[in-house]
Amino acid sequence: MGCFMFQYPKQILTIAQQVQSYIDAGMAITSYDDVENALKSIGFYRLRGYSFHLYDNSTKKYVPGTKFEDILKLYHFDQNLSVLIFSMISKIEVALRVRLVEALLIHGDALILQDSSIFNEKKMYWQNMSTIASEIARSNDVFIKHNFDNHEGEVPVWAVVEVLSFGTLSKIIKNLKTGTGSTYAILASNYKYTSKKGNLVSPSQKMFASWVQGVSVLRNMCAHNSRIYNRTIHTTPEILDVDKITPPPAHNGLYQILLAMKYLRSSDEEWKAFVDELDKLFQNNSSVISLTAMNLPADWKTHLSV
């Protein structure tokens, strides 16, 4: 029997052919060199993510007036947006880890994460324990090694929480027992918000976990250089009523996760600085970006301000 390899239907194009395909599709090009350099360093396929909304599939042409330099500008905007968001999420993450450890230490036990009695679902407890175990084993952290060498391999909660992924943290928080004086209640008291009646309230566990989950998804998109602009983000943080858009969008996008970041902010000062930077970035790129492509309402700044 002969072995036939599947022939992928699309042509592999050289750089010159890629440039030509832009020209054939009606893209305006000012500098051939700029296009070549961009294709060599960023790539045809990645750049497509920044121009598909300007491409008409029926005519196989770009919308008249589509300039390559604008697509490149949009790409650089997205890169800068990613760096800005990632840096803010890092601050949120560090603060969350510190606050979680503090809340866990009310039990007065350095090995409290191994105690199933503080968690709701025992099956989830064991699933989380297995993830925690593999994340500890994978870690090259000097503090983890210190505990392997000096403390019979027992790792205290403050060291564990530092090496866990953000996603694992959200699973642990989701499974904590709640109630007055519980670890969850202490953790959530750091993240109070104003209710409709004007009272300061702590978020419910379901709400809080959805925020952490949403921020964790966006964090990984930034870490892996994925496009953030003009895309659906498949996770649904619970949004406070005052921040909801009517009619609600069909899909979640950047706006919803930015709100989750706001609710989990490390401090008001750091958050204000972040929103100012975001605003500046939007203004500098107003010629190429659209707020709706990021699910942002016109009054997004009011919703993100603290």
Backbone as a ProteinNet text record, in pm:
[ID]
protein_1_A
[PRIMARY]
MGCFMFQYPKQILTIAQQVQSYIDAGMAITSYDDVENALKSIGFYRLRGYSFHLYDNSTKKYVPGTKFEDILKLYHFDQNLSVLIFSMISKIEVALRVRLVEALLIHGDALILQDSSIFNEKKMYWQNMSTIASEIARSNDVFIKHNFDNHEGEVPVWAVVEVLSFGTLSKIIKNLKTGTGSTYAILASNYKYTSKKGNLVSPSQKMFASWVQGVSVLRNMCAHNSRIYNRTIHTTPEILDVDKITPPPAHNGLYQILLAMKYLRSSDEEWKAFVDELDKLFQNNSSVISLTAMNLPADWKTHLSV
[TERTIARY]
83.2	0	86.1	55.3	129.8	83.5	172.1	132.7	118.9	-1.7	-22	-32.4	53.3	43.8	-68.1	-138.5	-244.9	-183.2	-239	-189.5	-273.8	-211	-285.6	-318.4	-446.7	-488.8	-425.5	-374.8	-323.8	-175.3	-138.9	0.5	88.4	211.6	309.4	368.1	357.9	402.7	538.5	621.8	746.5	711.3	807.3	783.7	738.5	805.1	769.2	624.7	584.9	447.5	346.7	388.9	301.8	274.1	380.6	364.1	272.7	295.9	215	67.5	43.6	-96	-165.1	-89.2	-145.2	-185.6	-91.3	-113.3	-234.2	-238.6	-350.5	-484.3	-481.8	-607	-638.1	-558.9	-591.2	-539.4	-440.3	-381.4	-289.1	-298.3	-210.7	-76.4	30	164.2	250.2	304.7	390.3	534.1	579.6	717.6	725.4	775.1	790.6	881.8	989.5	1085.5	1020.3	935.1	867.2	783.2	715.3	629	714.5	823.6	912.5	968.4	1012.8	1069.7	966.5	844.2	737.9	706.9	704.7	674.2	785.3	908.2	1020.6	1024.4	980	990.8	860.7	746	617.4	546.7	552.3	493	355.4	333.1	210.1	88.9	101.7	-12.7	-54.8	43.1	10.4	-50.4	0.7	-51.7	-195.6	-234.6	-371.8	-475.3	-440.1	-531.3	-566.5	-483	-505.2	-567.2	-595.2	-654.3	-776.9	-810.2	-923.2	-1054.8	-1065.7	-1190.1	-1199.8	-1090.3	-1090.7	-1093.5	-1109.4	-1102.6	-1241.6	-1277.6	-1408.3	-1391.2	-1440.5	-1420.2	-1486.5	-1597.9	-1669.5	-1593.4	-1528.9	-1455.3	-1306.4	-1262.6	-1120.3	-1035.8	-1096.7	-1025.6	-1035.3	-937.7	-945.7	-1040.5	-1098.6	-1182.6	-1097.9	-1151.9	-1073.9	-1013.4	-886.3	-821.7	-747.8	-745	-670.8	-520.9	-451.5	-307.3	-229.3	-120.5	-38.2	14.1	52.1	109.3	8.7	-121.6	-223.9	-233.6	-217.5	-223.7	-104.3	9.4	130	113.3	51.1	28.5	-64.7	-164.4	-259.6	-187.7	-98	-19.6	64.9	131.3	214.9	129.5	11.9	-82	-114.2	-144.9	-182.7	-67.6	55.6	173.9	184.8	169.6	181.3	69.8	-49.1	-164	-135.3	-79.8	-47.8	53.9	158.1	261.9	202.6	118.6	55.9	-33.6	-116	-208.4	-131.6	-31.9	44.2	109.9	162.8	229.1	130	7.7	-94.7	-140.3	-156.5	-200.1	-94.2	32.9	138.4	121.2	87.1	66.2	-56.3	-161.8	-284	-252.2	-173.1	-136.3	-53.4	46.9	132.7	49.3	-37.7	-121.9	-215.8	-272.8	-365.7	-294.8	-173.2	-97.4	-71.1	-27.8	1.8	-124.2	-235.6	-360.8	-416.4	-396.3	-442.2	-362.3	-230.9	-147.2	-189.1	-207	-248.7	-378.7	-472.8	-603.4	-593	-500.9	-484.5	-414.9	-329.9	-251.3	-333.3	-461	-542.9	-556.1	-532.8	-541.9	-417.3	-314.8	-193.1	-119.3	-130.8	-67.4	2.9	135	213.7	178.5	118.9	87.4	-62.7	-132.4	-278.5	-337.8	-265.3	-321.2	-342.4	-274.2	-291.5	-410.5	-474.9	-584.5	-718.4	-781	-904.7	-1021.9	-1009.4	-1125.1	-1158.6	-1064.9	-1098.1	-1158.4	-1172.1	-1225.6	-1361.8	-1444.2	-1579.2	-1583.8	-1548.3	-1560.5	-1435	-1449.1	-1329.3	-1266.9	-1352.7	-1297	-1211.8	-1265.9	-1191.5	-1065.4	-1075.2	-958.2	-845	-876	-771.6	-722.5	-811.3	-767.2	-670.6	-706.2	-618.5	-486.6	-491.7	-368.9	-275.2	-333.5	-250.8	-185.5	-260.3	-202.8	-94.7	-125.3	-28.1	101	85.4	202.5	286.3	220.6	301.1	363.4	294.5	353	472.1	465.5	579.4	696.5	666	771.9	840.6	765	819	899.8	881.7	941.8	1092.4	1163.9	1307.6	1335	1229.8	1240.5	1337.9	1424.7	1526.5	1461.9	1346.8	1281.3	1223.9	1172.7	1118.6	1232.4	1345.3	1461.9	1507.7	1504.3	1543.7	1459.9	1329.3	1241.9	1263.9	1302.6	1336.1	1460.7	1558.4	1686.8	1682.3	1601.8	1609.2	1487	1374	1252.4	1178.1	1256.2	1194.9	1100.2	1120.9	1037.8	899.5	871.3	742.8	755.6	654.9	661.5	552.6	590.8	490.6	402	283.9	183.7	236.2	318.5	365.4	457.6	526.1	611.2	527	429.5	343	270	208.8	126.2	208.1	338	422.2	445.1	447.2	481.4	360.1	242	123.5	87.5	32.5	-13.7	-137.1	-164.8	-280.6	-410.4	-414.5	-532.1	-556	-447.9	-459.6	-506.3	-454.7	-499.3	-649.9	-702	-845.3	-924.5	-871.2	-939.5	-938.7	-827.9	-819.6	-919.4	-923	-1012.7	-1158.7	-1188.7	-1324.1	-1373.5	-1278	-1315.8	-1307.1	-1263.7	-1252.3	-1389.8	-1396.4	-1521.6	-1543.5	-1671.1	-1701.2	-1762.4	-1807.3	-1867.7	-1783.3	-1841.4	-1774.3	-1640.7	-1536.7	-1405.7	-1331.4	-1391.6	-1323.8	-1212.2	-1123.4	-1018.1	-1078.5	-1186.2	-1247	-1295.2	-1363.3	-1418.1	-1306.5	-1193.6	-1081.4	-1020.7	-1003.7	-949.4	-1041.4	-1171.7	-1268.1	-1282.9	-1253.4	-1267.3	-1167.7	-1064.6	-969.7	-1027.1	-1142.1	-1193.3	-1338.8	-1370.4	-1508.8	-1544.5	-1672.1	-1720.7	-1851.3	-1893.4	-2014.1	-2138.1	-2233.1	-2355	-2451.3	-2562.9	-2664.4	-2715.5	-2723.9	-2776.4	-2669.2	-2548.2	-2441.9	-2362.6	-2379.1	-2299.5	-2174.2	-2069.9	-1949.9	-1973.3	-1966	-1988.7	-1873.5	-1854.5	-1753.8	-1815.8	-1736.5	-1791	-1822.9	-1925.9	-1955.1	-1839.1	-1828.1	-1718.3	-1725.4	-1847.9	-1865.7	-1819.3	-1857.5	-1820.8	-1669.2	-1611.3	-1467.4	-1387.4	-1426.9	-1355.3	-1366.8	-1481.9	-1499.1	-1406.7	-1381.8	-1287.6	-1146.6	-1104.9	-968.4	-951.8	-1053.3	-1050.8	-1036.8	-1116.1	-1111.9	-976.1	-920.8	-790.2	-681.3	-697	-599.3	-596.9	-713.5	-721.1	-651.3	-678.7	-616.9	-465.3	-425.1	-282.5	-209.7	-269.6	-204.6	-202.5	-305.8	-305.1	-188.9	-169.1	-58	75.9	86.6	213.4	251.1	150.6	179.6	169.8	175.5	173.3	52.8	-61	-180.7	-238.6	-313.2	-379.4	-488.9	-499.7	-603.2	-708.8	-662.2	-751.6	-851.6	-976.8	-1079	-1094.8	-1109.2	-1136.4	-1225.7	-1294	-1378.7	-1288.6	-1315.3	-1238.6	-1335.7	-1312	-1411.6	-1405.1	-1446.6	-1460.4	-1555.2	-1634.5	-1740.3	-1731.1	-1650.1	-1647.2	-1782.5	-1822.7	-1948.1	-1924.6	-1998.8	-1980.1	-2082	-2040.5	-2135.3	-2238.8	-2361.6	-2470.5	-2437.8	-2370.1	-2339.4	-2249.5	-2176.7	-2080.8	-2131.4	-2254.1	-2305.8	-2344.6	-2324.9	-2362.9	-2500.9	-2589.3	-2717.4	-2728.5	-2773.2	-2796.1	-2663.1	-2666.2	-2539.2	-2475.4	-2343.4	-2276.9	-2293.4	-2286.1	-2300.8	-2187.1	-2068.5	-1952	-1876.3	-1801.5	-1713.5	-1591.2	-1541.5	-1420.2	-1335.2	-1249.8	-1155.1	-1223.1	-1330.8	-1398.6	-1431.6	-1491.2	-1533.9	-1415.1	-1304.1	-1187.7	-1118.7	-1119.1	-1062.3	-1139.7	-1271.5	-1351.3	-1310.6	-1291.3	-1247.6	-1113.4	-1025.4	-896.6	-919.2	-1014.1	-1043.2	-1091.5	-1183.8	-1236.9	-1126.8	-1024.5	-916.4	-792.1	-805.9	-687.6	-604.4	-473.8	-379.9	-388.5	-407.1	-426	-489.7	-554.9	-619.7	-517.1	-400.6	-298.5	-249.6	-216.1	-163.4	-269.5	-393.3	-500.6	-522.3	-521.1	-539.8	-430.3	-307.5	-194.7	-214.7	-264.2	-288.5	-395	-505.5	-613	-565.4	-482.3	-426.8	-340.6	-257.2	-171	-255.9	-360.8	-451.3	-515.8	-561.7	-626.4	-530.3	-406.3	-303.3	-279.7	-269.1	-245	-360.2	-483	-600.1	-596.7	-565.9	-563.8	-457.1	-338.9	-229.6	-259.6	-358	-387.5	-529.9	-590.5	-733	-762	-660.7	-684.3	-703.6	-652.4	-662.3	-747	-774.3	-848.8	-997.5	-1075.7	-1216.9	-1247.3	-1318.3	-1350.5	-1440.6	-1534.6	-1627.8	-1555.6	-1442.4	-1366.3	-1310.8	-1309.5	-1262.3	-1379	-1501.6	-1622.5	-1634.2	-1557.1	-1558.2	-1672.3	-1751.5	-1853.7	-1786.7	-1858.2	-1800.8	-1755.6	-1829.9	-1795.1	-1712.3	-1627.2	-1546	-1465.7	-1420.5	-1333.7	-1405.9	-1533.1	-1614.7	-1622.5	-1640.2	-1653.7	-1521.9	-1410.2	-1281.7	-1221.4	-1283.8	-1221.5	-1260.9	-1175.2	-1202.6	-1209.9
-121.3	0	125.4	216.1	341.3	431.6	515.6	608.3	747.4	803.4	934.3	1040.2	1139.3	1248	1341.9	1392.6	1488.9	1614.8	1660.8	1785.4	1900.8	1989.7	2104.9	2194.9	2237.7	2306.7	2443	2510.1	2645.5	2644.5	2735.9	2749.7	2802.9	2757	2819.8	2935.7	3055.9	3172.5	3221.4	3264.1	3329.5	3469.9	3537.4	3674.9	3764.6	3752.8	3835.8	3809.1	3680.6	3645	3695.9	3696.2	3748.2	3896.2	3971.8	4114.8	4132	4051.6	4060.1	4031.2	3935.1	3901.4	4018.6	4095.6	4218.1	4315.6	4336.1	4432.6	4389.8	4260.2	4207.8	4228.5	4222.7	4237.1	4383.9	4474.3	4615.9	4686.3	4627.4	4692	4804.3	4920.1	5032	5016.9	5018.5	5000.8	5122.3	5186.2	5303.3	5258.2	5168.5	5124	4972.5	4925.4	4782.5	4720.5	4793.4	4744.1	4720.9	4816.8	4803	4675.9	4650.3	4532.3	4406.3	4403.7	4286.7	4261.9	4369.1	4354.4	4301.9	4354.6	4310	4162.3	4121.6	3982.1	3890.2	3941.1	3858.8	3849.1	3955.4	3951	3913.9	3944.4	3916.5	3800.9	3799.5	3689	3721.1	3668.5	3688.7	3642.2	3522.6	3461.8	3541.3	3580.9	3658.3	3793.9	3856.4	3987.4	3978.5	3861.8	3846.1	3874.4	3842.8	3867.1	4014	4101	4245.4	4307.2	4223.3	4280	4205.7	4090.4	4013.6	4090.8	4184.3	4262.2	4365.2	4383.2	4479.6	4408.1	4276.3	4195.9	4147.2	4164.3	4118.9	3984.9	3879.4	3745.3	3722.5	3793.9	3770.7	3828.4	3943.5	4005.8	3971.7	3909.6	3880.8	4009	4116.6	4245.7	4308.2	4392.8	4472	4588.4	4635.3	4754.2	4866.9	4942.4	5050.9	5141.2	5180	5267.4	5192	5058	4980	4995.8	5049.8	5074.2	4973.1	4922.2	4827.3	4891.1	5018.9	5082.5	5087.5	5094.1	5093.4	4956.2	4852.2	4716.7	4693.5	4745.6	4735	4814.4	4930.1	5013.6	4942.2	4875.2	4799.6	4684.8	4618.9	4510.4	4561.9	4675.8	4731.5	4780.1	4831.6	4870.9	4749.5	4637.9	4516.2	4465.6	4476	4436.4	4521.1	4652.3	4743.7	4721.1	4693.2	4665.4	4542.1	4440.9	4315.9	4337.2	4414.6	4442.2	4516.6	4614.8	4696.1	4610	4527.8	4442.4	4338.5	4277.4	4173	4227.4	4348.7	4408.9	4436	4478.7	4501.7	4369.5	4267.9	4137.6	4081.2	4106	4058.3	4118.7	4247.5	4312.7	4253.8	4229.2	4170.1	4032.2	3957.3	3821.5	3817.7	3903.4	3906.5	3939.4	4040.3	4080.2	3966.6	3898.1	3789.6	3676.2	3643.9	3537.6	3573.8	3698	3742.5	3734	3781.3	3785.9	3646.3	3556.6	3418.8	3351.1	3370.7	3311.4	3365.2	3496.9	3556.7	3496.7	3477.4	3423.1	3276.1	3202.6	3061.1	3044.7	3142.6	3129.7	3150.2	3188.2	3197.7	3060.4	2954.1	2819.9	2783.2	2869.6	2846.8	2720.5	2680.4	2555.6	2579.3	2563.4	2589.3	2492.1	2377.9	2277.1	2268.5	2379.9	2382.3	2338.4	2361.8	2324.9	2174.8	2096.3	1950.3	1903.8	1996.7	1962.2	1969.3	1854.2	1852.5	1919.1	1940.2	1991.2	2136.8	2212.5	2352.9	2367.3	2253.6	2257.1	2189.8	2238.3	2185.5	2047.3	2043.1	1919.5	1837.1	1716.2	1634.9	1583.3	1555.1	1507.4	1618.1	1740.7	1853.9	1880.2	1858.4	1874.2	1784.5	1657.2	1563.5	1597.2	1642.6	1684.3	1802.1	1897.2	2013	1970.7	1875.2	1827.4	1768.2	1698.2	1634.7	1741.2	1848.1	1958.6	2030.6	2055.6	2122.3	2040.2	1908.6	1820.4	1830.2	1830.1	1833	1970.3	2077.2	2211.4	2231.5	2170.6	2178.5	2098.8	1979.1	1891.7	1952.4	2032.7	2092.8	2219.2	2272.1	2401.9	2393.1	2492.4	2501.8	2611.8	2652.5	2763.1	2729.5	2823.9	2801.7	2773.6	2835.4	2813.9	2672.9	2624.2	2488.4	2389.9	2411.3	2324.5	2326.7	2444.2	2459.2	2366.7	2360.2	2275	2126.7	2095.6	1956.8	1916	2007.3	1973.6	1978.5	2071.8	2095.3	2057.7	2039	2016.2	1891.3	1785.2	1657	1668.5	1770.3	1782.5	1840.3	1879	1945.2	2089.5	2137.4	2274.1	2358.8	2468.3	2548.5	2625.6	2658.3	2721.2	2846.6	2926.6	3051	3023	2908.5	2872.7	2808.5	2725.8	2660.5	2765.1	2861.2	2960.4	3042.8	3057.6	3132.1	3057.1	2923.8	2849.9	2797.8	2808.6	2759.6	2852.5	2795.7	2880.3	2956.8	3064.1	3148	3065.6	2977.1	2892.8	2798.4	2740.3	2650.8	2728.9	2851	2934.9	2953.5	2976.4	3002.1	2876.9	2757.6	2633.6	2612.8	2651.1	2637.1	2731.2	2855.7	2956.3	2912.5	2856	2810.4	2702.6	2625.8	2511	2537.9	2659	2690.5	2691.5	2645.2	2659.1	2806.9	2847.6	2988.5	3001.6	3121.4	3143	3240	3294.1	3395.3	3343.1	3425.4	3387.9	3284.4	3239.1	3139	3204.9	3120.8	3170.9	3249.9	3195.6	3266.9	3405.5	3413.4	3542.3	3645	3599.2	3691.1	3736.8	3642	3676.5	3776.2	3747	3829.1	3968.1	3982.7	4115.1	4216.2	4166	4255.3	4309.9	4256	4287.8	4335.7	4413.7	4461.4	4562.2	4567.6	4666.2	4726.3	4836.1	4904.3	4843	4800.7	4738.1	4844.9	4800.7	4892.8	4984.2	4928.5	5007.3	5098.8	5089.4	5176.1	5117	4986.4	4922	4858.3	4847.5	4776.5	4627.9	4548	4404.2	4323.2	4204.2	4112.7	4033.3	4001	3922.3	3779.6	3720.7	3580.1	3497.8	3375.5	3289.5	3261.7	3240.6	3211	3331.1	3450.1	3573	3592.8	3579.1	3600.1	3502.5	3375.2	3274.2	3305.7	3359.7	3392.3	3506.8	3599.3	3709.5	3654.5	3571.4	3516.8	3432.4	3353.3	3269.2	3355.3	3462.3	3550.5	3615.9	3664.7	3731.8	3630.3	3508.7	3404.1	3370.1	3367.7	3341.6	3452.7	3579.2	3692	3693.8	3658.9	3653.7	3558.2	3440.9	3342.8	3386.6	3460.4	3513.5	3611.3	3697.1	3794.2	3720.9	3620.3	3548.4	3474.4	3433	3358.1	3442.4	3575.2	3666.2	3646.7	3609.6	3596.2	3734.4	3745.7	3872.2	3894.4	4016.8	4052.1	4137.4	4219.4	4311.5	4234.8	4280.2	4227	4076.1	4028.2	3885.4	3853.4	3739.4	3688.8	3622.1	3646.4	3578.1	3485.2	3356.6	3259	3233.9	3329.1	3309.1	3417.5	3389.6	3484.5	3530.9	3633.5	3687.5	3747.8	3735.2	3796.5	3945.3	4024.7	4168.8	4234.6	4337	4411.5	4479	4490.8	4547.7	4684.6	4769.5	4905.6	4903.2	4792.9	4787.1	4710.4	4658.4	4578.9	4667.2	4616	4688.9	4637.9	4729.4	4685.9	4734.9	4651.7	4508.6	4435.2	4321.9	4253.3	4202.6	4207.7	4160.6	4009	3960.8	3816.7	3737.8	3798.9	3729.1	3820.7	3759.5	3838.6	3881.2	3998.6	4048.2	4114.5	4202.2	4264.1	4340.9	4411.5	4493.9	4414	4296.3	4215	4172	4141.1	4097.4	4216.8	4331.3	4451.4	4484.1	4461.8	4484.9	4388	4261	4162.5	4206	4261.1	4312.1	4426.7	4512.8	4625.8	4576.6	4479.6	4428.7	4362.4	4307.1	4236.4	4324.3	4454.2	4541.1	4531.4	4548.5	4539.5	4662.8	4778	4902.8	5005.4	5104.1	5208.7	5287.1	5315.8	5396.6	5324.3	5196.3	5119.9	5108.7	5093.9	5080.1	5210.2	5323.3	5453.6	5477.6	5444.5	5462.6	5376.1	5254.9	5162.9	5219.2	5269.6	5323.3	5444.9	5528.5	5644.6	5599.8	5498	5445.3	5387.8	5318.6	5257	5366	5470.8	5581.4	5646.9	5666	5726	5638.4	5507.6	5413.3	5417.3	5423.4	5431.5	5560.2	5671.2	5800.4	5804.1	5747.4	5748	5661.3	5572.3	5480.6	5495.1	5609	5626.4	5615.5	5639.5	5633.3	5490.1	5391.5	5253.3	5160.6	5199.3	5106.1	5141.1	5041.3	5066	5012.2	5090.5	5047.7	4925.3	4921.7	4808.1	4676.9	4683	4560.3	4501.7	4581.8	4533.8	4523.6	4530.4	4526.5	4646.4	4751.1	4864.9	4961	4998.5	5100.1	5237	5335.5	5469.5	5526.1	5493.4	5547.6	5448.5	5370.6	5267.8	5323.9	5452.3	5508.8	5526	5562.7	5576.2	5443.1	5334.7	5202	5150.8	5191.7	5141.6	5230.9	5346.1	5433.4	5389.8	5423.4	5385.9	5510.8
0	0	0	-87.7	-91.4	21.8	69.2	175.8	114.3	118.3	57.4	165.2	156.4	252.6	211.5	310.7	282.3	223.7	113.5	53	105	181.4	231	112.4	101.3	-22.4	-47.3	58.1	32.1	-1.9	-90.3	-133.6	-21.4	-18.5	70.5	-10.2	44.5	-32	15.7	-79.7	-42.3	7.4	67.9	115.8	-0.1	-113	-228.9	-273	-269.2	-307.4	-203.9	-77.8	27.9	4	-26.4	-54.7	-175.3	-277.4	-399.3	-368.8	-279.9	-248	-179.2	-98.6	-38.5	-149.2	-243.9	-351.6	-436.8	-470.9	-550.3	-480.6	-346.2	-271.2	-241.5	-300.2	-289.5	-164.8	-100.4	17.2	-28.7	40.2	4.8	75.1	-3.8	51.7	19	123.1	102.9	83.7	175.1	166	157.2	43.8	19.8	126	162.2	261.9	397.9	438.3	567.9	571.4	458.4	452.3	460.7	384.7	386.5	526.1	590	725	823.6	812.6	902.7	879	752.2	721.8	771.5	769.4	816.6	968.6	1038.1	1184.3	1255.4	1193.2	1259	1190.4	1057.7	984.2	928	809.2	733.4	814.3	872.7	940.1	1064.1	1146.5	1266.4	1229.4	1124.5	1084.1	1033.1	984.8	935	1042.5	1166.5	1277.4	1293	1237	1251.5	1127.2	1026.5	905	855.7	917	862.3	868.8	966.1	975.6	862.9	788.2	677.2	542.3	547.1	424.1	387.9	263.2	216.7	145.4	208.2	152.4	17.2	-5.8	-131.5	-250.1	-230.1	-341.4	-336.9	-223	-199.5	-204	-155.2	-154.4	-15.5	14.3	136.6	114.4	222.7	218.6	156.8	62.2	1.6	109.9	89.5	186.8	295.8	288.7	389	364.4	465.6	450.5	534.3	476.8	551.6	679.4	671.5	791.8	907	873.9	979.5	1046	965.4	1020.5	1111.4	1067.8	1149.6	1279.2	1268.1	1386.1	1484.9	1430.7	1512.8	1583.8	1510.6	1569.5	1686.6	1666.5	1774	1891.1	1860.5	1966	2053.3	1988.3	2059.6	2147.1	2094.9	2172	2298.9	2280.4	2395.2	2495.9	2444.4	2530.2	2615.8	2551.9	2618.7	2731.5	2702.9	2802.9	2922	2892	2996.3	3086.3	3023.1	3098.5	3179.6	3117.5	3185.8	3312.4	3300.9	3415.3	3528.8	3493.4	3595.7	3657	3574.7	3627.8	3723.5	3693.1	3783.3	3922.3	3927.2	4057.9	4129.2	4053.1	4108.8	4166.7	4091.5	4129.9	4256.9	4264.1	4382.7	4506.2	4493.9	4607.3	4648.4	4549	4578.4	4653.2	4611.8	4679.1	4825.3	4847.9	4984.9	5071.3	5015.1	5092	5117.7	5021.9	5041.5	5153.1	5151.7	5257.3	5393.6	5402	5529.6	5579.2	5487.3	5524.2	5565.1	5502.3	5537.4	5673	5706.3	5829.5	5957.4	5945.6	6067.5	6132.9	6053.7	6110.1	6190.2	6182.3	6260.7	6221.6	6094.8	6051.3	5918.4	5918	5796.5	5683.2	5717.2	5615.5	5589.2	5613.6	5609.1	5474.7	5363.9	5233.5	5219.4	5306.7	5300.7	5384.3	5453.5	5543.3	5470.1	5449.2	5369.2	5440.6	5573.1	5647.7	5616.6	5555.8	5525.4	5385.6	5315	5179.1	5171.7	5078.4	5060.6	4999.4	4869.8	4793.5	4810	4863.9	4889.2	4759.6	4660.2	4533.3	4469.8	4472.9	4417.4	4499.4	4629.2	4716.5	4667.6	4639.5	4595.5	4454.7	4368.6	4234.2	4246.6	4333.4	4354.4	4417.9	4512	4576.9	4472.9	4376.9	4274.7	4186	4154.1	4075.5	4156.1	4284.1	4371.4	4376.2	4392.3	4400.3	4273.5	4156.6	4034	4012.2	4055.7	4039	4133.4	4253.6	4346.7	4289.5	4238.6	4187.2	4065.7	3989.8	3867.6	3897.2	4017.2	4048.9	4071.6	4019.3	4047.3	4148.7	4217.2	4311	4424.2	4455	4558.3	4695.1	4723.3	4853.4	4863	4750	4747.6	4773.2	4704.4	4721	4866.5	4927	5067.6	5157	5129.2	5210.8	5182.8	5059.2	5027.8	5107.8	5111.3	5175	5327.1	5382	5525.7	5606.9	5543.4	5622.5	5579.3	5549.7	5513.6	5394.3	5310.9	5191.2	5216.7	5342.2	5367.4	5320.1	5247.8	5195.2	5261.4	5330	5401	5302.7	5349	5264.2	5193.6	5261.9	5197.6	5079.4	5081.5	4967.2	4856.5	4895	4796	4712.9	4782.5	4713	4613.3	4638.7	4544.8	4413.9	4418.8	4295.8	4218.6	4277.3	4206.2	4090.8	3985	3875.1	3921.1	3848.2	3881	3869.5	3770	3749.5	3867.4	3919.5	4035.5	4158.4	4174.3	4286.5	4281.3	4160.2	4150.2	4189.3	4158.3	4195.9	4346.9	4410.7	4556.4	4623.8	4575.1	4633.9	4616.8	4500.4	4468.7	4565.1	4621.6	4704.1	4854.9	4893.9	5037.3	5103.6	5227.9	5302.7	5332.2	5336.5	5362.3	5501.3	5534	5666.4	5746.5	5851.6	5933.1	5985.4	5970.2	6023.9	5941.3	5830.4	5746.9	5666.9	5613.1	5525.2	5410.2	5350.8	5237.3	5279.4	5394.5	5440.2	5459.9	5513.7	5537.6	5405.2	5313.6	5181.7	5110.7	5108.3	5033.9	5092.8	5222.6	5285.8	5228.3	5158.2	5089.3	4958.7	4916	4782.9	4786.7	4888.2	4902.3	4793.2	4760.7	4664.2	4717.3	4656.4	4703	4638.1	4721.1	4669.4	4619.2	4558.8	4508.4	4619.3	4741.1	4853.9	4913.1	4856.5	4906.5	5021	5046.2	5151.7	5093.8	5176.2	5132.9	5157.3	5051.7	5067.8	5008.5	5064.3	5009.6	4895.6	4793.3	4682.5	4726.8	4665	4693	4637.2	4685.7	4641.4	4490.8	4441.2	4299.3	4215.2	4260.8	4191.9	4193.9	4311.8	4328.9	4241.7	4245.6	4165.5	4016.4	3974.8	3832.6	3791.1	3882.9	3853.1	3834.1	3929.1	3924.1	3797.8	3767.4	3647.8	3521.3	3512.9	3396.1	3378.7	3489.5	3484.3	3448.1	3496.5	3467.5	3317.3	3254	3109.5	3030.6	3069	2998.9	3022.5	3143.8	3177.4	3082.3	3060.3	2973.6	2827.6	2786.2	2649.3	2632.3	2731.7	2725.7	2727	2813.9	2828.3	2700.5	2622.6	2500.7	2374.3	2392.1	2276.9	2186.2	2243.7	2161.4	2135.7	2025.8	1997.8	2101.4	2152.1	2249.8	2181	2086.5	2017.6	1931.4	1932.2	1842	1852.8	1976.3	1986.2	2104	2092.3	2199.5	2302.9	2429.8	2534.2	2606.3	2593.5	2640.2	2790.6	2866.7	3010.6	3057.1	3160.6	3196.2	3340.6	3365.7	3501.6	3536.9	3661.3	3704.8	3724.9	3650	3649.1	3742.8	3813.2	3897.6	3806.5	3858	3776.4	3716.9	3796.5	3747.3	3624.6	3605	3494.5	3373.4	3383.4	3271.9	3153.9	3033.1	2911.7	2868.9	2830.8	2774.1	2630.1	2536.7	2557.7	2578.6	2651.3	2677.3	2548.3	2537.4	2415.3	2401.3	2278.6	2254.8	2320.6	2323.7	2379.9	2473.3	2564.6	2648.8	2569.7	2605.1	2541.9	2648.8	2604.9	2696.1	2809.4	2778.7	2879.8	3006.1	2987.7	3100.8	3187.8	3123.4	3201.9	3268.4	3200	3263	3391.5	3389.9	3510.4	3620.4	3584.3	3683.5	3742.9	3657.2	3706	3803.5	3770	3858.5	3995.3	3993.6	4120.1	4204.6	4137.3	4208.4	4226.1	4199.1	4195.4	4323.2	4304.6	4415.3	4504.3	4442.1	4517.9	4426.5	4484.7	4403.8	4322.5	4383.7	4315	4190.3	4207.1	4093.3	3984.3	4025.8	3926.9	3849.6	3922.2	3855.6	3752.5	3789.5	3697.6	3572.9	3593.4	3481.8	3386.4	3442.1	3357.9	3279.4	3341.3	3270.5	3152.1	3176.8	3069.2	2955.2	2994.1	2897	2810.1	2875.9	2807.4	2707.6	2751.9	2665.7	2542.7	2568.1	2459.2	2357.5	2407.9	2319.1	2237.5	2304.4	2234.2	2125.7	2156.4	2057.3	1936	1949.4	1839.6	1789.2	1821.2	1789.6	1639.4	1556.6	1411.7	1363.2	1438.1	1388.6	1475.7	1599.9	1685.3	1694.3	1731.2	1757.5	1896.6	1976.8	2113.1	2112.2	2015.8	2013.6	1984.7	1915	1888.4	2018.3	2124.7	2254.7	2354.5	2300.9	2384.2	2477.6	2451.8	2543.4	2511.4	2613.1	2589.3	2577.8	2524.3	2507.4	2642.6	2749.9	2882.2	2964.9	2894.9	2962.7	3079.4	3063.7	3166.6	3299.8	3291.1	3412.6	3485.7	3408.5	3469.2	3527.1	3465.9	3515	3623.5	3647	3746.4	3887.6	3984.3	4123.9	4210.9
[MASK]
++++++++++++++++++++++++++++++++++++++++++++++++++++++++++++++++++++++++++++++++++++++++++++++++++++++++++++++++++++++++++++++++++++++++++++++++++++++++++++++++++++++++++++++++++++++++++++++++++++++++++++++++++++++++++++++++++++++++++++++++++++++++++++++++++++++++++++++++++++++++++++++++++++++++++++++++++

